[in-house]
Structures are given as C-alpha cells and as structure tokens.
C-alpha cells in the first residue's frame, strides 16, 4: 500500500486541487421560428428535434398542440 513519505504543504495541496474546479456545461442557443430561441447542450439534439441545423426528429401534432 502506498504511503506518503512527507506531508504535502498547503501550497502543494492547492496546486494539486487546481484542476478539480467545476466547469459549466457548453450551452448553445438555437434560433427557431418567429424569433424564439431554444437553449440546449452542444453535440446533443435540441428539444425541438434539430441537430446541426437539420430536423432529425419529427414531432407528433399532439405534442406541438400540448406545448402551446
């Protein structure tokens, strides 16, 4: 089992933890019809079914009516 030989100083401890900070996710904004915008994660399909500017998933008419 590995055991440290010397105590790590507060400065070194801080340097070790410097790369553990939380990073906010990459969020993109998709322009949709009539000036509305939609927020989604990059490299994911947006809630309206658009990926890289192309409609990849068709929504049912029932879903569109219930959203409004």
C-alpha positions, 0 to 999 in steps of 0.5 A, a space after each residue: 500500500 502506498 504511503 506518503 513519505 512527507 506531508 504535502 504543504 498547503 501550497 502543494 495541496 492547492 496546486 494539486 486541487 487546481 484542476 478539480 474546479 467545476 466547469 459549466 456545461 457548453 450551452 448553445 442557443 438555437 434560433 427557431 421560428 418567429 424569433 424564439 430561441 431554444 437553449 440546449 447542450 452542444 453535440 446533443 439534439 435540441 428539444 425541438 428535434 434539430 441537430 446541426 441545423 437539420 430536423 432529425 426528429 419529427 414531432 407528433 401534432 399532439 405534442 406541438 398542440 400540448 406545448 402551446 
